[in-house]
Amino acid sequence: MFRLIKWLFYLAILAFIALVGYAYIGPFFGADFSPPSNEIRQEIILETG
């Protein structure tokens, strides 16, 4: 049982390192993490009374 937990711990660490690496290296390979920059306007009607 301890062996399984140890391997899952190692796998979680490797997954975290891979995620951080992808976040830093991804833009060099064409991954775009920036949000879309479109202006959105929506009319809001406030009810008073």
C-alpha positions, -999 to 999 in steps of 0.1 A, spaced: 0 0 0 28 24 9 44 16 -25 13 27 -43 11 59 -24 48 66 -31 43 61 -68 12 83 -68 32 110 -50 60 108 -76 35 109 -104 19 140 -89 52 157 -86 61 149 -122 27 161 -134 32 194 -116 67 199 -131 53 191 -165 24 216 -161 48 243 -150 72 235 -178 43 237 -203 33 271 -190 68 285 -195 77 266 -227 43 264 -244 43 299 -260 75 289 -279 56 260 -295 25 281 -304 3 278 -273 -14 311 -267 -25 316 -231 -37 352 -234 -74 359 -230 -94 371 -260 -93 409 -262 -128 417 -276 -148 445 -261 -182 434 -250 -210 460 -244 -243 450 -229 -272 473 -220 -283 471 -184 -317 484 -174 -321 493 -137 -355 491 -122 -362 519 -97 -392 521 -76 
